Amino acid sequence: MKKVVLVASVALVLFFLITRPTQSADVVQTSLGGLRNGADGLVTFVHNLFGSGYSGSDHYSGNDHYSGSENAGGGEVYTIH
């Protein structure tokens, strides 16, 4: 019975990916956004619990630009612009 349910689920997912790719992508992006928000909330909770004062708004927004250069020690140094 488990195998039938698994095969049917995979077939259904593939059907929607093939027939409605845009809507499928929207569902995946929404799901991942929800997971990211949940993870960000969990990180904020843990940091606040242990007194570091982390705020979820300090999280990477995706709008920053990074440039890299090598420092005297041979490692990369990244600067946010």
PAMILUM-73485 format. One record per residue: x, y, z of N, C-alpha, C in turn; chain. Coordinates in Angstrom, 2 decimals, decimal comma. Last residue first. Layout:
// residues N
<pt><n_east>X</n_east><n_north>Y</n_north><n_up>Z</n_up><ca_east>X</ca_east><ca_north>Y</ca_north><ca_up>Z</ca_up><c_east>X</c_east><c_north>Y</c_north><c_up>Z</c_up><chain>A</chain></pt>
...
END
This chain:
// residues 81
<pt><n_east>28,65</n_east><n_north>46,47</n_north><n_up>-0,02</n_up><ca_east>28,46</ca_east><ca_north>47,82</ca_north><ca_up>-0,57</ca_up><c_east>26,99</c_east><c_north>48,16</c_north><c_up>-0,52</c_up><chain>A</chain></pt>
<pt><n_east>30,75</n_east><n_north>44,59</n_north><n_up>2,06</n_up><ca_east>29,37</ca_east><ca_north>44,83</ca_north><ca_up>1,62</ca_up><c_east>29,26</c_east><c_north>46,27</c_north><c_up>1,16</c_up><chain>A</chain></pt>
<pt><n_east>33,65</n_east><n_north>42,75</n_north><n_up>1,29</n_up><ca_east>33,10</ca_east><ca_north>44,02</ca_north><ca_up>1,74</ca_up><c_east>31,69</c_east><c_north>44,16</c_north><c_up>1,19</c_up><chain>A</chain></pt>
<pt><n_east>35,77</n_east><n_north>40,12</n_north><n_up>2,22</n_up><ca_east>34,57</ca_east><ca_north>40,55</ca_north><ca_up>1,50</ca_up><c_east>34,02</c_east><c_north>41,81</c_north><c_up>2,14</c_up><chain>A</chain></pt>
<pt><n_east>38,85</n_east><n_north>38,68</n_north><n_up>1,67</n_up><ca_east>38,14</ca_east><ca_north>39,65</ca_north><ca_up>2,48</ca_up><c_east>36,97</c_east><c_north>40,15</c_north><c_up>1,66</c_up><chain>A</chain></pt>
<pt><n_east>40,58</n_east><n_north>35,55</n_north><n_up>1,69</n_up><ca_east>39,69</ca_east><ca_north>36,50</ca_north><ca_up>1,01</ca_up><c_east>39,03</c_east><c_north>37,43</c_north><c_up>2,03</c_up><chain>A</chain></pt>
<pt><n_east>44,03</n_east><n_north>35,18</n_north><n_up>2,77</n_up><ca_east>42,61</ca_east><ca_north>34,84</ca_north><ca_up>2,72</ca_up><c_east>41,80</c_east><c_north>35,90</c_north><c_up>2,02</c_up><chain>A</chain></pt>
<pt><n_east>46,64</n_east><n_north>36,08</n_north><n_up>3,00</n_up><ca_east>46,34</ca_east><ca_north>35,17</ca_north><ca_up>1,91</ca_up><c_east>44,87</c_east><c_north>34,79</c_north><c_up>1,80</c_up><chain>A</chain></pt>
<pt><n_east>47,23</n_east><n_north>38,03</n_north><n_up>4,80</n_up><ca_east>47,35</ca_east><ca_north>36,65</ca_north><ca_up>5,26</ca_up><c_east>47,02</c_east><c_north>35,63</c_north><c_up>4,18</c_up><chain>A</chain></pt>
<pt><n_east>46,56</n_east><n_north>40,41</n_north><n_up>3,55</n_up><ca_east>47,98</ca_east><ca_north>40,07</ca_north><ca_up>3,67</ca_up><c_east>48,19</c_east><c_north>38,62</c_north><c_up>4,10</c_up><chain>A</chain></pt>
<pt><n_east>43,64</n_east><n_north>39,50</n_north><n_up>1,54</n_up><ca_east>44,34</ca_east><ca_north>40,28</ca_north><ca_up>2,56</ca_up><c_east>45,78</c_east><c_north>39,80</c_north><c_up>2,66</c_up><chain>A</chain></pt>
<pt><n_east>42,10</n_east><n_north>39,86</n_north><n_up>-1,64</n_up><ca_east>42,92</ca_east><ca_north>39,06</ca_north><ca_up>-0,74</ca_up><c_east>43,59</c_east><c_north>39,98</c_north><c_up>0,28</c_up><chain>A</chain></pt>
<pt><n_east>38,63</n_east><n_north>40,65</n_north><n_up>-2,05</n_up><ca_east>40,03</ca_east><ca_north>40,91</ca_north><ca_up>-2,32</ca_up><c_east>40,83</c_east><c_north>40,06</c_north><c_up>-1,34</c_up><chain>A</chain></pt>
<pt><n_east>35,29</n_east><n_north>41,05</n_north><n_up>-3,34</n_up><ca_east>36,32</ca_east><ca_north>40,32</ca_north><ca_up>-2,60</ca_up><c_east>37,71</c_east><c_north>40,77</c_north><c_up>-3,00</c_up><chain>A</chain></pt>
<pt><n_east>32,16</n_east><n_north>42,48</n_north><n_up>-2,71</n_up><ca_east>33,36</ca_east><ca_north>42,45</ca_north><ca_up>-3,54</ca_up><c_east>34,45</c_east><c_north>41,80</c_north><c_up>-2,70</c_up><chain>A</chain></pt>
<pt><n_east>28,62</n_east><n_north>42,28</n_north><n_up>-2,82</n_up><ca_east>29,87</ca_east><ca_north>41,92</ca_north><ca_up>-2,19</ca_up><c_east>31,01</c_east><c_north>42,04</c_north><c_up>-3,20</c_up><chain>A</chain></pt>
<pt><n_east>25,67</n_east><n_north>43,98</n_north><n_up>-2,15</n_up><ca_east>26,64</ca_east><ca_north>43,60</ca_north><ca_up>-3,17</ca_up><c_east>27,97</c_east><c_north>43,37</c_north><c_up>-2,49</c_up><chain>A</chain></pt>
<pt><n_east>22,36</n_east><n_north>43,27</n_north><n_up>-0,96</n_up><ca_east>23,73</ca_east><ca_north>43,72</ca_north><ca_up>-0,76</ca_up><c_east>24,62</c_east><c_north>43,23</c_north><c_up>-1,89</c_up><chain>A</chain></pt>
<pt><n_east>19,90</n_east><n_north>42,19</n_north><n_up>-1,14</n_up><ca_east>20,13</ca_east><ca_north>43,41</ca_north><ca_up>-1,90</ca_up><c_east>21,56</c_east><c_north>43,93</c_north><c_up>-1,77</c_up><chain>A</chain></pt>
<pt><n_east>19,41</n_east><n_north>40,09</n_north><n_up>0,54</n_up><ca_east>19,60</ca_east><ca_north>39,77</ca_north><ca_up>-0,87</ca_up><c_east>19,90</c_east><c_north>40,99</c_north><c_up>-1,72</c_up><chain>A</chain></pt>
<pt><n_east>19,31</n_east><n_north>40,39</n_north><n_up>3,25</n_up><ca_east>18,12</ca_east><ca_north>40,76</ca_north><ca_up>2,48</ca_up><c_east>18,24</c_east><c_north>40,42</c_north><c_up>1,00</c_up><chain>A</chain></pt>
<pt><n_east>20,29</n_east><n_north>38,63</n_north><n_up>6,09</n_up><ca_east>20,66</ca_east><ca_north>39,01</ca_north><ca_up>4,73</ca_up><c_east>19,40</c_east><c_north>39,25</c_north><c_up>3,89</c_up><chain>A</chain></pt>
<pt><n_east>18,99</n_east><n_north>39,96</n_north><n_up>9,19</n_up><ca_east>19,28</ca_east><ca_north>38,85</ca_north><ca_up>8,28</ca_up><c_east>19,55</c_east><c_north>39,37</c_north><c_up>6,88</c_up><chain>A</chain></pt>
<pt><n_east>18,07</n_east><n_north>41,79</n_north><n_up>10,88</n_up><ca_east>19,49</ca_east><ca_north>41,88</ca_north><ca_up>10,54</ca_up><c_east>19,89</c_east><c_north>40,83</c_north><c_up>9,52</c_up><chain>A</chain></pt>
<pt><n_east>15,54</n_east><n_north>41,09</n_north><n_up>11,48</n_up><ca_east>15,68</ca_east><ca_north>42,10</ca_north><ca_up>10,45</ca_up><c_east>17,14</c_east><c_north>42,30</c_north><c_up>10,06</c_up><chain>A</chain></pt>
<pt><n_east>15,76</n_east><n_north>39,40</n_north><n_up>13,64</n_up><ca_east>15,56</ca_east><ca_north>38,81</ca_north><ca_up>12,33</ca_up><c_east>15,73</c_east><c_north>39,80</c_north><c_up>11,21</c_up><chain>A</chain></pt>
<pt><n_east>18,29</n_east><n_north>40,20</n_north><n_up>15,91</n_up><ca_east>17,01</ca_east><ca_north>40,58</ca_north><ca_up>15,36</ca_up><c_east>16,89</c_east><c_north>39,99</c_north><c_up>13,96</c_up><chain>A</chain></pt>
<pt><n_east>19,95</n_east><n_north>39,12</n_north><n_up>18,85</n_up><ca_east>19,81</ca_east><ca_north>39,03</ca_north><ca_up>17,39</ca_up><c_east>18,41</c_east><c_north>39,42</c_north><c_up>16,98</c_up><chain>A</chain></pt>
<pt><n_east>20,69</n_east><n_north>39,15</n_north><n_up>21,52</n_up><ca_east>19,97</ca_east><ca_north>40,29</ca_north><ca_up>20,97</ca_up><c_east>19,83</c_east><c_north>40,28</c_north><c_up>19,47</c_up><chain>A</chain></pt>
<pt><n_east>21,84</n_east><n_north>37,19</n_north><n_up>23,01</n_up><ca_east>22,70</ca_east><ca_north>37,86</ca_north><ca_up>22,05</ca_up><c_east>22,02</c_east><c_north>39,04</c_north><c_up>21,40</c_up><chain>A</chain></pt>
<pt><n_east>20,46</n_east><n_north>35,65</n_north><n_up>24,97</n_up><ca_east>20,88</ca_east><ca_north>37,01</ca_north><ca_up>25,25</ca_up><c_east>21,76</c_east><c_north>37,69</c_north><c_up>24,24</c_up><chain>A</chain></pt>
<pt><n_east>19,30</n_east><n_north>33,22</n_north><n_up>24,54</n_up><ca_east>20,64</ca_east><ca_north>33,21</ca_north><ca_up>25,12</ca_up><c_east>21,25</c_east><c_north>34,61</c_north><c_up>25,22</c_up><chain>A</chain></pt>
<pt><n_east>16,90</n_east><n_north>34,05</n_north><n_up>23,44</n_up><ca_east>16,90</ca_east><ca_north>33,20</ca_north><ca_up>24,63</ca_up><c_east>18,25</c_east><c_north>33,22</c_north><c_up>25,32</c_up><chain>A</chain></pt>
<pt><n_east>17,68</n_east><n_north>35,33</n_north><n_up>21,14</n_up><ca_east>17,11</ca_east><ca_north>36,12</ca_north><ca_up>22,22</ca_up><c_east>17,10</c_east><c_north>35,35</c_north><c_up>23,52</c_up><chain>A</chain></pt>
<pt><n_east>18,54</n_east><n_north>33,07</n_north><n_up>19,68</n_up><ca_east>19,48</ca_east><ca_north>34,15</ca_north><ca_up>20,00</ca_up><c_east>18,96</c_east><c_north>35,02</c_north><c_up>21,13</c_up><chain>A</chain></pt>
<pt><n_east>16,13</n_east><n_north>31,63</n_north><n_up>19,54</n_up><ca_east>17,29</ca_east><ca_north>31,05</ca_north><ca_up>20,21</ca_up><c_east>18,29</c_east><c_north>32,13</c_north><c_up>20,60</c_up><chain>A</chain></pt>
<pt><n_east>14,49</n_east><n_north>33,48</n_north><n_up>18,08</n_up><ca_east>14,11</ca_east><ca_north>32,99</ca_north><ca_up>19,40</ca_up><c_east>15,32</c_east><c_north>32,48</c_north><c_up>20,17</c_up><chain>A</chain></pt>
<pt><n_east>15,93</n_east><n_north>33,71</n_north><n_up>15,68</n_up><ca_east>15,69</ca_east><ca_north>34,89</ca_north><ca_up>16,51</ca_up><c_east>15,35</c_east><c_north>34,47</c_north><c_up>17,93</c_up><chain>A</chain></pt>
<pt><n_east>15,71</n_east><n_north>31,06</n_north><n_up>14,77</n_up><ca_east>17,02</ca_east><ca_north>31,63</ca_north><ca_up>15,07</ca_up><c_east>16,89</c_east><c_north>32,85</c_north><c_up>15,96</c_up><chain>A</chain></pt>
<pt><n_east>12,92</n_east><n_north>30,96</n_north><n_up>14,39</n_up><ca_east>13,56</ca_east><ca_north>30,05</ca_north><ca_up>15,34</ca_up><c_east>14,94</c_east><c_north>30,57</c_north><c_up>15,75</c_up><chain>A</chain></pt>
<pt><n_east>12,60</n_east><n_north>32,88</n_north><n_up>12,38</n_up><ca_east>11,94</ca_east><ca_north>33,06</ca_north><ca_up>13,68</ca_up><c_east>12,57</c_east><c_north>32,18</c_north><c_up>14,75</c_up><chain>A</chain></pt>
<pt><n_east>14,04</n_east><n_north>31,66</n_north><n_up>10,36</n_up><ca_east>14,48</ca_east><ca_north>32,96</ca_north><ca_up>10,86</ca_up><c_east>13,86</c_east><c_north>33,24</c_north><c_up>12,22</c_up><chain>A</chain></pt>
<pt><n_east>12,46</n_east><n_north>29,40</n_north><n_up>9,95</n_up><ca_east>13,84</ca_east><ca_north>29,24</ca_north><ca_up>10,41</ca_up><c_east>14,37</c_east><c_north>30,54</c_north><c_up>10,99</c_up><chain>A</chain></pt>
<pt><n_east>10,11</n_east><n_north>30,65</n_north><n_up>9,01</n_up><ca_east>10,09</ca_east><ca_north>29,83</ca_north><ca_up>10,22</ca_up><c_east>11,48</c_east><c_north>29,65</c_north><c_up>10,80</c_up><chain>A</chain></pt>
<pt><n_east>11,07</n_east><n_north>31,87</n_north><n_up>6,70</n_up><ca_east>10,53</ca_east><ca_north>32,69</ca_north><ca_up>7,78</ca_up><c_east>10,48</c_east><c_north>31,93</c_north><c_up>9,09</c_up><chain>A</chain></pt>
<pt><n_east>11,80</n_east><n_north>29,57</n_north><n_up>5,27</n_up><ca_east>12,82</ca_east><ca_north>30,56</ca_north><ca_up>5,63</ca_up><c_east>12,33</c_east><c_north>31,44</c_north><c_up>6,78</c_up><chain>A</chain></pt>
<pt><n_east>9,31</n_east><n_north>28,34</n_north><n_up>4,94</n_up><ca_east>10,36</ca_east><ca_north>27,65</ca_north><ca_up>5,70</ca_up><c_east>11,44</c_east><c_north>28,62</c_north><c_up>6,16</c_up><chain>A</chain></pt>
<pt><n_east>8,10</n_east><n_north>30,30</n_north><n_up>3,34</n_up><ca_east>7,55</ca_east><ca_north>29,97</ca_north><ca_up>4,65</ca_up><c_east>8,56</c_east><c_north>29,26</c_north><c_up>5,53</c_up><chain>A</chain></pt>
<pt><n_east>9,75</n_east><n_north>30,13</n_north><n_up>1,10</n_up><ca_east>9,66</ca_east><ca_north>31,39</ca_north><ca_up>1,84</ca_up><c_east>9,10</c_east><c_north>31,16</c_north><c_up>3,24</c_up><chain>A</chain></pt>
<pt><n_east>9,18</n_east><n_north>27,53</n_north><n_up>0,27</n_up><ca_east>10,52</ca_east><ca_north>27,84</ca_north><ca_up>0,74</ca_up><c_east>10,55</c_east><c_north>29,16</c_north><c_up>1,53</c_up><chain>A</chain></pt>
<pt><n_east>6,47</n_east><n_north>27,94</n_north><n_up>-0,46</n_up><ca_east>6,84</ca_east><ca_north>26,97</ca_north><ca_up>0,58</ca_up><c_east>8,22</c_east><c_north>27,27</c_north><c_up>1,15</c_up><chain>A</chain></pt>
<pt><n_east>6,75</n_east><n_north>29,81</n_north><n_up>-2,51</n_up><ca_east>5,96</ca_east><ca_north>30,14</ca_north><ca_up>-1,33</ca_up><c_east>6,33</c_east><c_north>29,22</c_north><c_up>-0,17</c_up><chain>A</chain></pt>
<pt><n_east>8,27</n_east><n_north>28,31</n_north><n_up>-4,34</n_up><ca_east>8,81</ca_east><ca_north>29,55</ca_north><ca_up>-3,78</ca_up><c_east>8,06</c_east><c_north>29,96</c_north><c_up>-2,51</c_up><chain>A</chain></pt>
<pt><n_east>6,45</n_east><n_north>26,22</n_north><n_up>-4,89</n_up><ca_east>7,75</ca_east><ca_north>25,91</ca_north><ca_up>-4,28</ca_up><c_east>8,34</c_east><c_north>27,17</c_north><c_up>-3,65</c_up><chain>A</chain></pt>
<pt><n_east>4,35</n_east><n_north>27,67</n_north><n_up>-6,05</n_up><ca_east>4,11</ca_east><ca_north>26,88</ca_north><ca_up>-4,85</ca_up><c_east>5,42</c_east><c_north>26,57</c_north><c_up>-4,13</c_up><chain>A</chain></pt>
<pt><n_east>5,66</n_east><n_north>28,74</n_north><n_up>-8,30</n_up><ca_east>5,10</ca_east><ca_north>29,63</ca_north><ca_up>-7,28</ca_up><c_east>4,87</c_east><c_north>28,90</c_north><c_up>-5,97</c_up><chain>A</chain></pt>
<pt><n_east>6,20</n_east><n_north>26,38</n_north><n_up>-9,70</n_up><ca_east>7,31</ca_east><ca_north>27,19</ca_north><ca_up>-9,20</ca_up><c_east>6,84</c_east><c_north>28,15</c_north><c_up>-8,11</c_up><chain>A</chain></pt>
<pt><n_east>3,58</n_east><n_north>25,66</n_north><n_up>-10,33</n_up><ca_east>4,40</ca_east><ca_north>24,77</ca_north><ca_up>-9,51</ca_up><c_east>5,58</c_east><c_north>25,54</c_north><c_up>-8,90</c_up><chain>A</chain></pt>
<pt><n_east>2,83</n_east><n_north>27,72</n_north><n_up>-12,01</n_up><ca_east>2,13</ca_east><ca_north>27,58</ca_north><ca_up>-10,74</ca_up><c_east>2,93</c_east><c_north>26,68</c_north><c_up>-9,79</c_up><chain>A</chain></pt>
<pt><n_east>4,62</n_east><n_north>27,14</n_north><n_up>-14,12</n_up><ca_east>4,65</ca_east><ca_north>28,44</ca_north><ca_up>-13,44</ca_up><c_east>3,99</c_east><c_north>28,35</c_north><c_up>-12,08</c_up><chain>A</chain></pt>
<pt><n_east>3,96</n_east><n_north>24,50</n_north><n_up>-14,99</n_up><ca_east>5,28</ca_east><ca_north>24,80</ca_north><ca_up>-14,41</ca_up><c_east>5,33</c_east><c_north>26,13</c_north><c_up>-13,64</c_up><chain>A</chain></pt>
<pt><n_east>1,73</n_east><n_north>22,51</n_north><n_up>-15,43</n_up><ca_east>1,62</ca_east><ca_north>23,85</ca_north><ca_up>-14,85</ca_up><c_east>2,93</c_east><c_north>24,28</c_north><c_up>-14,20</c_up><chain>A</chain></pt>
<pt><n_east>2,50</n_east><n_north>20,06</n_north><n_up>-16,55</n_up><ca_east>1,35</ca_east><ca_north>20,77</ca_north><ca_up>-17,11</ca_up><c_east>1,22</c_east><c_north>22,20</c_north><c_up>-16,61</c_up><chain>A</chain></pt>
<pt><n_east>4,82</n_east><n_north>19,28</n_north><n_up>-15,10</n_up><ca_east>4,83</ca_east><ca_north>19,30</ca_north><ca_up>-16,57</ca_up><c_east>3,70</c_east><c_north>20,17</c_north><c_up>-17,13</c_up><chain>A</chain></pt>
<pt><n_east>4,12</n_east><n_north>19,46</n_north><n_up>-12,43</n_up><ca_east>5,34</ca_east><ca_north>20,13</ca_north><ca_up>-12,90</ca_up><c_east>5,35</c_east><c_north>20,28</c_north><c_up>-14,41</c_up><chain>A</chain></pt>
<pt><n_east>1,83</n_east><n_north>17,84</n_north><n_up>-12,35</n_up><ca_east>1,69</ca_east><ca_north>19,28</ca_north><ca_up>-12,16</ca_up><c_east>2,93</c_east><c_north>20,04</c_north><c_up>-12,61</c_up><chain>A</chain></pt>
<pt><n_east>3,06</n_east><n_north>15,33</n_north><n_up>-12,88</n_up><ca_east>1,98</ca_east><ca_north>15,83</ca_north><ca_up>-13,73</ca_up><c_east>1,84</c_east><c_north>17,34</c_north><c_up>-13,60</c_up><chain>A</chain></pt>
<pt><n_east>4,82</n_east><n_north>15,09</n_north><n_up>-10,71</n_up><ca_east>5,34</ca_east><ca_north>15,21</ca_north><ca_up>-12,07</ca_up><c_east>4,29</c_east><c_north>15,76</c_north><c_up>-13,03</c_up><chain>A</chain></pt>
<pt><n_east>2,90</n_east><n_north>14,82</n_north><n_up>-8,66</n_up><ca_east>3,85</ca_east><ca_north>15,94</ca_north><ca_up>-8,66</ca_up><c_east>4,41</c_east><c_north>16,16</c_north><c_up>-10,06</c_up><chain>A</chain></pt>
<pt><n_east>1,66</n_east><n_north>12,42</n_north><n_up>-9,45</n_up><ca_east>0,88</ca_east><ca_north>13,66</ca_north><ca_up>-9,34</ca_up><c_east>1,80</c_east><c_north>14,88</c_north><c_up>-9,38</c_up><chain>A</chain></pt>
<pt><n_east>3,79</n_east><n_north>10,61</n_north><n_up>-9,28</n_up><ca_east>3,13</ca_east><ca_north>10,83</ca_north><ca_up>-10,56</ca_up><c_east>2,33</c_east><c_north>12,13</c_north><c_up>-10,55</c_up><chain>A</chain></pt>
<pt><n_east>4,31</n_east><n_north>10,72</n_north><n_up>-6,53</n_up><ca_east>5,34</ca_east><ca_north>11,15</ca_north><ca_up>-7,48</ca_up><c_east>4,72</c_east><c_north>11,46</c_north><c_up>-8,83</c_up><chain>A</chain></pt>
<pt><n_east>1,86</n_east><n_north>9,65</n_north><n_up>-5,61</n_up><ca_east>2,28</ca_east><ca_north>11,00</ca_north><ca_up>-5,22</ca_up><c_east>3,33</c_east><c_north>11,55</c_north><c_up>-6,19</c_up><chain>A</chain></pt>
<pt><n_east>1,90</n_east><n_north>7,06</n_north><n_up>-6,71</n_up><ca_east>0,83</ca_east><ca_north>7,99</ca_north><ca_up>-7,08</ca_up><c_east>1,21</c_east><c_north>9,43</c_north><c_up>-6,74</c_up><chain>A</chain></pt>
<pt><n_east>4,13</n_east><n_north>6,01</n_north><n_up>-5,39</n_up><ca_east>4,15</ca_east><ca_north>6,13</ca_north><ca_up>-6,85</ca_up><c_east>3,08</c_east><c_north>7,12</c_north><c_up>-7,31</c_up><chain>A</chain></pt>
<pt><n_east>3,19</n_east><n_north>6,13</n_north><n_up>-2,71</n_up><ca_east>4,40</ca_east><ca_north>6,83</ca_north><ca_up>-3,11</ca_up><c_east>4,44</c_east><c_north>7,05</c_north><c_up>-4,62</c_up><chain>A</chain></pt>
<pt><n_east>0,94</n_east><n_north>4,47</n_north><n_up>-2,82</n_up><ca_east>0,77</ca_east><ca_north>5,87</ca_north><ca_up>-2,44</ca_up><c_east>1,98</c_east><c_north>6,69</c_north><c_up>-2,89</c_up><chain>A</chain></pt>
<pt><n_east>2,21</n_east><n_north>2,05</n_north><n_up>-3,46</n_up><ca_east>1,20</ca_east><ca_north>2,60</ca_north><ca_up>-4,37</ca_up><c_east>1,01</c_east><c_north>4,10</c_north><c_up>-4,10</c_up><chain>A</chain></pt>
<pt><n_east>3,81</n_east><n_north>1,65</n_north><n_up>-1,21</n_up><ca_east>4,45</ca_east><ca_north>1,81</ca_north><ca_up>-2,51</ca_up><c_east>3,48</c_east><c_north>2,44</c_north><c_up>-3,52</c_up><chain>A</chain></pt>
<pt><n_east>1,95</n_east><n_north>1,27</n_north><n_up>0,79</n_up><ca_east>2,83</ca_east><ca_north>2,43</ca_north><ca_up>0,85</ca_up><c_east>3,45</c_east><c_north>2,71</c_north><c_up>-0,51</c_up><chain>A</chain></pt>
<pt><n_east>0,83</n_east><n_north>-1,20</n_north><n_up>0,00</n_up><ca_east>0,00</ca_east><ca_north>0,00</ca_north><ca_up>0,00</ca_up><c_east>0,87</c_east><c_north>1,27</c_north><c_up>0,00</c_up><chain>A</chain></pt>
END
